[in-house]
Amino acid sequence: MNSISTQILIVGGGPVGLTMAALLAKRGVDSLVVEADAGYCSGSRATCISRRSLEILSWAGAEAAMMDKSLPWSDGRSFYRDQQVLHFQMPADSTQRFAPMVNIQQYYVEAFVHQAFSNSDTAVWWATRLTSLTQTSDGVSAEVVAADGKKTSIHAAWVVACDGGKSTVREQLGLKLAGMQYDGRYVIVDIKQKTKRPTERLAWFDPPSNPGSTILMHRQPDDVWRIDYQLQDDEDPDEAIKPENVLPRVQSHLSMIGEDEPWEVIWIAIYNAKCLTLPSYRKERVFFAGDAAHLVPIFGVRGLNSGLDDAGNLAWKLALVIQGKAEEKLLDSYSIERVHATHENLRYGAKSTEFMSPPHHGFRLMREAALRLSTVDKTVSSLINPRQSLPIEYTGSPLNLTGLSGMPAPEAILDKASTSAGAHLTHLTQYFGDAFTLLQLVDLDAGVIKQHPLVQVLALKKSEAPQVYERYASLGAFVLIRPDGYIAASWTEAREVNLDKALAKMGVIHE
């Protein structure tokens, strides 16, 4: 058996694991990724990528590829039978760097983040399965086996488990997810068909094409429709996913909405909603992220997006610790913050699931009442809103130092900027992802700030960045933002700003 050592072993080469590897590589930390599958996933799987996730993917180096391939959208429509009962619009304006949401198949996300670190020393071992994992006094010992039977013993200082809902790492450590699972099942179908419809989220409740069912549709790149439809309680799921049963239902709906171009099926799967989580996402030197840590319902698109947020939260902290720039206590904040975020996501996800897939007769009656009323009273339509994914505020985080700490830092346009980091960028979030950022609103206080090697100072006049003043001036003249785009602290005067002290409270140090 071969034996190797690595600083970080990432188990699972799906979108979360590969994004984790890319974010670490951008910070100069190499890792080893092992993935049981032979390559990128098949089928669309997760398809809606949020604005927050696009920011994280941009820090990973995948922005250009994502923007070139994905389909942006901000609107959604819901229908009861054949009548529109809801038209929602997510917050969007021309100053935003990204659309509120884009549609793209999951395998593209995997490919783009993988390509982003292809020139680094980070390696991906495909078709390699984890068979054992144990904690040691100085790290983690793992054994993996390749498709050809070759075994390798790996010693890692840290392990990040991104190996999905059936996590082998979780099983090896004797950990179990807790929560609830819904009985309602959805068939997921990808079809290839040309269409002229705009990209928006479409939902039908009890449509004439599939009476008693709920149907969701999303346009994707390459002329692909992602279609999800609900099964009746008495339908056999094994029979339901056979092509001879799927094709007539899809054709019926396409005919109803007037999509008459030729089409073909390219992927079929089945899904039921789960609200499950580990109580902690850290077990000594092992961290859990994505579906290995939590299973969130697809409704409101919080599944993959919450996993990418896990990667965005953990990567910078782990990199600083490995590079000797932070104490281990910084890593404790990962689980605290992300478990809190999961509970928020599960709370909203459960509400959406109970509407999209009612768990019992009482919920079905309530949904039917809301849908019927919405046909005559538009004020009821808000009850149908799918509550799309948004960044979660980290209330109670040990990294919150002052004021409104723990808030996601708002995006803002920069017309002109003077920064210790050098080149001028047009959006504030383009400065995030690597170092801490200190916003200095010089019209409020032009005092001199003691420089810090881990902090880039962005000095802005109101004439250069009015939107920054509009969105940050209420916090103070100085706002410290974490590498993952969350506010850590704010001060009203330069004499109050002590970056060494502020970072030390979070466990961040420098020589």
C-alpha positions in Angstrom: 0.0 0.0 0.0 1.3 3.5 -0.9 1.4 6.1 1.8 1.3 9.8 1.3 0.7 13.0 3.4 -1.3 16.1 2.7 -2.3 19.2 4.6 -5.9 18.9 3.6 -7.9 15.9 2.3 -11.2 16.8 0.7 -13.5 13.8 0.5 -16.0 14.3 -2.3 -15.4 16.0 -5.7 -18.8 17.4 -6.3 -19.4 21.2 -6.6 -18.8 21.8 -2.8 -15.6 19.8 -2.6 -14.2 21.2 -5.8 -15.1 24.8 -4.8 -13.5 24.2 -1.4 -10.3 23.1 -3.3 -10.4 26.1 -5.6 -10.8 28.6 -2.8 -7.9 27.1 -0.9 -5.7 27.0 -4.0 -6.4 30.7 -4.6 -5.1 31.3 -1.1 -1.9 29.3 -1.8 -3.0 26.1 0.0 -3.0 22.9 -1.9 -5.2 19.9 -1.1 -6.0 16.5 -2.3 -9.6 15.7 -3.5 -10.8 12.1 -3.7 -14.1 11.4 -5.5 -15.8 8.0 -5.8 -17.3 8.8 -9.3 -15.2 8.7 -12.4 -15.9 12.3 -13.3 -18.4 15.1 -13.1 -22.0 14.3 -12.2 -24.8 13.4 -14.7 -28.0 15.3 -15.0 -28.8 18.8 -13.9 -29.2 18.0 -10.2 -28.8 21.4 -8.5 -29.6 24.0 -11.2 -30.3 27.4 -9.6 -27.2 29.3 -8.4 -27.8 32.4 -6.2 -26.1 35.7 -6.4 -24.2 34.9 -3.1 -23.0 31.6 -4.6 -21.9 33.5 -7.8 -19.7 35.7 -5.6 -18.1 32.7 -4.0 -17.6 31.0 -7.3 -16.0 34.2 -8.6 -13.5 34.1 -5.7 -12.8 30.5 -6.7 -11.9 31.7 -10.2 -14.9 30.5 -12.1 -16.7 33.8 -12.7 -16.0 34.2 -16.4 -17.0 30.6 -17.3 -20.2 30.8 -15.2 -21.3 34.1 -16.7 -20.6 32.9 -20.2 -22.7 29.7 -19.9 -25.5 30.3 -17.3 -29.0 31.8 -17.9 -29.8 34.7 -15.5 -33.3 35.3 -14.1 -35.1 37.3 -11.5 -38.8 36.5 -12.1 -41.1 33.6 -11.3 -44.7 32.7 -12.1 -47.1 30.3 -10.4 -50.3 28.9 -11.9 -53.3 27.3 -10.2 -54.7 24.9 -12.9 -54.4 27.2 -15.9 -54.6 30.6 -14.2 -51.7 32.7 -13.1 -51.8 33.4 -9.4 -48.4 34.8 -8.6 -45.7 36.8 -10.4 -42.7 37.5 -8.1 -39.5 39.4 -8.8 -36.4 39.0 -6.8 -34.5 42.3 -5.9 -32.4 43.3 -8.8 -31.0 46.5 -10.2 -28.5 47.5 -12.9 -25.8 48.2 -10.3 -25.6 44.6 -9.2 -22.6 42.6 -10.3 -24.7 39.4 -10.7 -28.4 38.5 -11.3 -30.3 37.3 -8.3 -30.2 33.8 -9.7 -28.8 31.9 -12.7 -29.7 28.5 -14.1 -26.9 26.1 -15.0 -26.4 22.4 -14.8 -24.4 21.2 -11.8 -21.8 19.4 -14.0 -20.8 22.7 -15.5 -20.3 24.2 -12.0 -18.1 21.2 -11.2 -16.1 21.6 -14.4 -15.6 25.3 -14.0 -14.3 25.3 -10.4 -12.1 22.3 -11.3 -10.6 24.2 -14.2 -10.0 27.2 -11.9 -7.3 25.3 -10.0 -6.0 23.1 -12.8 -2.6 25.0 -12.8 -2.1 24.5 -9.0 -0.6 21.5 -7.1 -4.1 20.5 -5.9 -4.9 17.1 -7.2 -8.3 15.3 -7.9 -8.3 11.5 -7.7 -11.3 10.3 -9.6 -12.8 6.9 -9.2 -11.3 6.7 -5.7 -13.4 5.6 -2.8 -12.7 6.3 0.9 -12.8 3.0 2.9 -11.7 4.0 6.3 -11.0 7.1 8.4 -9.7 7.6 12.0 -8.6 10.6 14.0 -5.0 10.5 15.3 -3.2 12.7 17.8 -1.7 14.9 15.0 -4.3 14.6 12.2 -6.4 12.1 10.4 -5.5 8.7 8.8 -7.6 7.6 5.8 -7.5 4.7 3.4 -8.7 5.0 -0.2 -9.0 2.5 -3.0 -9.0 3.3 -6.7 -11.1 1.6 -9.4 -8.2 -0.7 -10.3 -8.0 -1.9 -6.6 -4.9 0.1 -5.8 -5.0 1.2 -2.1 -3.4 4.3 -0.6 -2.9 5.3 3.0 -3.3 9.1 3.5 -2.3 11.1 6.5 -3.9 14.6 6.5 -3.6 17.4 9.0 -7.3 18.3 8.2 -10.2 16.6 6.4 -13.2 18.3 4.8 -16.1 15.9 4.2 -18.0 16.9 1.1 -19.1 13.4 0.2 -22.9 14.0 0.1 -26.0 12.8 1.8 -24.7 9.2 2.2 -21.3 10.5 3.6 -18.8 7.7 4.3 -16.8 10.1 6.5 -19.9 10.7 8.6 -20.5 7.0 8.8 -16.9 6.3 9.8 -17.1 8.7 12.7 -20.4 7.3 13.8 -22.3 10.5 13.2 -26.0 10.8 12.1 -28.1 13.5 10.6 -31.2 14.5 12.6 -34.5 16.1 11.6 -37.4 15.1 9.4 -38.0 13.6 6.0 -41.1 14.3 3.9 -43.0 11.6 2.1 -43.9 13.6 -1.0 -41.8 12.5 -4.0 -40.9 14.4 -7.2 -39.7 12.9 -10.5 -36.9 15.0 -11.9 -36.6 15.0 -15.7 -34.1 16.8 -18.0 -35.2 17.1 -21.6 -33.7 18.7 -24.6 -36.1 21.0 -26.5 -35.7 24.4 -28.1 -37.9 27.2 -26.7 -38.4 30.9 -27.0 -39.7 31.4 -23.4 -37.8 33.8 -21.1 -35.8 32.3 -18.3 -37.9 32.3 -15.1 -39.1 30.0 -12.5 -42.4 28.4 -13.5 -44.7 26.4 -11.2 -48.2 24.8 -11.8 -50.5 23.5 -9.1 -53.1 20.9 -10.2 -52.5 21.7 -13.9 -54.9 20.2 -16.5 -51.9 18.4 -18.0 -51.3 16.5 -14.8 -54.3 16.8 -12.5 -53.5 16.6 -8.8 -49.8 17.1 -9.4 -47.4 20.0 -9.0 -44.9 20.8 -11.8 -41.8 23.0 -11.8 -39.9 24.1 -14.9 -36.6 25.8 -15.4 -34.8 26.7 -18.6 -31.1 25.7 -18.7 -28.2 26.1 -21.1 -28.0 23.9 -24.2 -31.7 24.0 -24.8 -32.4 21.9 -21.7 -35.6 22.0 -19.7 -35.4 20.9 -16.1 -38.9 19.5 -15.1 -39.9 18.4 -11.6 -43.4 16.8 -11.1 -45.0 15.4 -8.0 -46.1 11.8 -7.7 -49.4 10.8 -6.1 -49.1 9.1 -2.7 -50.2 5.7 -4.2 -47.7 5.7 -7.1 -44.9 3.2 -7.1 -41.6 5.3 -7.4 -39.8 2.5 -9.2 -42.5 2.4 -11.9 -42.8 6.1 -12.0 -39.3 6.7 -13.3 -39.6 4.3 -16.2 -39.5 6.2 -19.5 -42.8 4.7 -20.7 -44.4 6.4 -17.7 -42.4 9.6 -17.7 -42.7 10.6 -21.4 -46.5 10.8 -21.6 -46.7 13.1 -18.5 -44.0 15.4 -19.9 -45.6 15.4 -23.3 -49.0 16.3 -21.8 -47.6 19.3 -20.0 -45.5 20.5 -23.0 -48.6 20.3 -25.1 -50.7 22.3 -22.6 -48.2 25.2 -22.5 -47.7 25.2 -26.2 -44.1 23.9 -26.4 -44.4 21.9 -29.6 -40.7 21.6 -30.7 -39.3 18.0 -30.9 -37.8 16.8 -27.6 -35.8 14.0 -26.0 -35.2 12.8 -22.5 -31.6 13.0 -21.3 -31.9 12.3 -17.5 -34.5 10.9 -15.0 -34.3 10.7 -11.2 -36.5 10.8 -8.2 -36.4 13.0 -5.1 -38.1 13.6 -1.7 -37.5 16.6 0.6 -35.4 16.2 3.8 -34.7 18.7 6.6 -31.7 17.1 8.3 -28.5 18.3 9.9 -25.6 17.3 12.0 -25.6 19.2 15.4 -22.0 20.2 14.7 -20.0 20.5 11.5 -16.6 19.9 13.2 -15.4 16.7 14.8 -11.9 17.5 16.0 -9.9 17.7 12.7 -12.7 16.8 10.4 -15.2 19.3 9.0 -18.4 18.6 7.2 -19.9 20.7 4.4 -22.7 20.5 1.9 -25.0 17.5 1.9 -22.5 15.6 4.2 -23.5 18.2 6.9 -27.1 19.0 6.1 -29.9 18.0 3.7 -32.1 21.0 2.7 -35.2 20.8 0.6 -34.8 21.9 -3.1 -37.7 24.4 -2.8 -36.3 27.9 -2.5 -33.0 26.5 -4.0 -31.1 26.3 -0.7 -29.4 22.9 -1.3 -26.2 23.5 -3.3 -26.2 27.2 -2.5 -25.9 26.5 1.2 -23.1 24.0 0.5 -21.2 26.7 -1.5 -21.7 29.0 1.4 -20.1 26.4 3.7 -17.0 26.3 1.4 -16.9 30.1 1.3 -17.0 30.3 5.2 -14.5 27.5 5.9 -11.8 28.0 3.2 -10.3 31.3 4.4 -10.3 30.2 8.0 -8.6 26.9 7.3 -6.0 28.6 5.1 -5.1 31.2 7.7 -4.6 28.4 10.4 -2.5 26.3 8.1 -0.4 29.3 7.1 0.2 30.1 10.8 -1.8 33.4 10.6 -4.6 32.3 12.9 -5.2 30.3 16.0 -7.3 27.1 15.9 -10.1 28.9 17.8 -10.9 30.6 14.5 -12.1 27.3 13.1 -14.7 26.9 15.9 -16.7 29.7 14.3 -17.3 27.7 11.1 -19.7 25.2 12.8 -21.3 27.9 15.0 -22.1 30.1 12.0 -23.0 27.4 9.5 -25.2 25.4 11.8 -27.1 28.6 12.6 -27.4 29.2 8.8 -28.7 25.7 8.2 -31.4 26.0 10.9 -32.6 29.2 9.1 -32.5 27.5 5.7 -34.4 24.5 7.1 -37.0 26.8 8.6 -37.7 28.5 5.3 -37.2 25.2 3.4 -39.8 23.4 5.5 -42.4 26.1 4.9 -41.8 25.9 1.1 -41.9 22.1 1.2 -45.2 22.0 3.2 -46.7 24.1 0.4 -45.1 22.4 -2.5 -45.5 18.9 -1.1 -48.2 19.0 1.7 -47.3 16.3 4.3 -50.9 15.5 5.3 -54.6 16.4 4.6 -54.6 19.5 6.7 -51.8 21.1 4.8 -53.4 20.1 1.5 -56.6 21.9 2.6 -54.7 25.0 3.5 -52.8 25.0 0.2 -56.0 24.5 -1.8 -57.7 27.4 0.1 -54.7 29.7 -0.6 -54.6 28.8 -4.3 -58.4 29.2 -4.7 -58.4 32.6 -2.9 -55.4 33.8 -4.9 -57.5 33.6 -8.1 -59.8 36.3 -6.8 -57.7 38.2 -4.2 -54.1 39.0 -5.2 -53.1 39.8 -1.6 -53.2 36.1 -0.8 -50.6 35.4 -3.5 -47.7 36.1 -1.0 -48.6 32.7 0.6 -47.5 31.0 -2.6 -44.1 32.8 -2.7 -41.3 30.1 -2.8 -39.0 32.2 -0.5 -35.8 32.0 -2.6 -32.4 31.6 -1.0 -30.8 34.6 0.6 -27.5 35.0 2.6 -28.0 34.3 6.3 -27.0 36.8 8.9 -24.6 35.2 11.5 -26.3 36.3 14.7 -24.4 35.3 17.8 -21.1 34.5 16.0 -17.9 34.7 18.1 -16.4 36.7 15.2 -19.0 39.6 15.6 -17.1 42.4 17.2 -19.2 45.6 17.1 -22.5 47.0 16.0 -24.2 45.2 13.1 -21.4 42.6 12.8 -22.5 39.3 11.2 -24.4 40.9 8.4 -23.6 40.1 4.7 -21.8 43.1 3.3 -24.1 44.8 0.7 -22.8 45.1 -2.8 -22.1 48.6 -4.1 -20.7 50.3 -7.2 -17.3 52.0 -7.0 -16.8 54.9 -9.5 -13.2 55.4 -8.3 -11.2 53.9 -5.5 -7.9 54.3 -3.7 -6.8 51.0 -2.3 -3.8 49.5 -0.6 -4.4 46.4 -2.8 -3.7 48.3 -6.0 -5.9 47.9 -9.1 -9.3 49.6 -9.3 -12.4 47.3 -9.5 -16.0 48.4 -10.2 -17.9 46.3 -7.6 -17.2 46.1 -3.9 -17.6 42.3 -3.7 -14.7 42.0 -6.2 -12.4 42.9 -3.3 -13.6 40.1 -1.1 -12.6 36.5 -1.1 -8.9 36.8 -0.1 -8.0 39.4 2.5 -9.9 41.3 5.1 -11.2 44.7 3.8 -11.4 47.9 5.7 -13.8 50.5 4.2 -12.7 54.0 5.1 -15.4 56.6 4.3 -13.0 59.5 4.2 -15.7 62.2 4.1 -16.8 61.0 7.5 -13.3 60.7 9.0 -10.0 61.1 7.0 -7.8 59.9 9.8 -4.7 57.8 9.2 -5.1 54.1 9.8 -2.2 51.8 11.0 -1.7 49.3 8.2 -2.0 45.6 8.7 -0.5 42.9 6.5 -3.8 40.9 6.4 -6.1 43.9 5.7 -6.6 45.9 2.5 -7.8 49.4 3.1 -10.3 50.8 0.6 -10.4 54.6 1.1 -13.4 56.1 -0.6 -14.8 59.6 -1.0 -18.5 60.1 -1.4 -18.1 61.6 -4.9 -16.2 58.4 -5.9 -18.6 55.9 -4.4 -22.0 57.4 -3.4 -23.6 54.0 -3.2 -21.1 52.8 -0.6 -21.9 55.8 1.5 -25.6 55.1 1.1 -25.3 51.5 2.3 -22.5 51.8 4.8 -22.4 55.3 6.4 -25.0 54.4 9.0 -22.5 51.8 10.4 -19.6 54.2 10.8 -16.7 55.8 9.0 -14.7 52.5 9.2 -16.2 49.1 8.4 -14.1 45.9 8.6 -15.3 43.1 6.3 -14.2 39.5 6.5 -12.7 37.6 3.5 -16.1 35.9 3.0 -17.9 39.2 2.6 -19.4 39.5 6.1 -19.2 42.6 8.3 -16.9 42.0 11.3 -16.8 45.4 13.0 -17.4 49.1 12.5 -16.1 52.3 14.1 -17.1 55.9 13.9 -13.6 57.5 14.3 -10.0 56.6 13.3 -8.8 56.7 16.9 -11.1 53.8 17.7 -9.7 51.5 15.0 -7.1 49.0 16.2 -6.9 46.3 13.5 -4.4 44.2 15.5 -6.8 44.0 18.5 -9.8 43.4 16.3 -8.3 40.5 14.4 -6.7 39.0 17.6 -10.2 38.8 19.1 -11.2 36.5 16.1 -8.0 34.5 16.5 -6.2 36.0 13.5 -2.6 36.8 14.2 0.6 37.8 12.3 4.3 38.0 13.1 
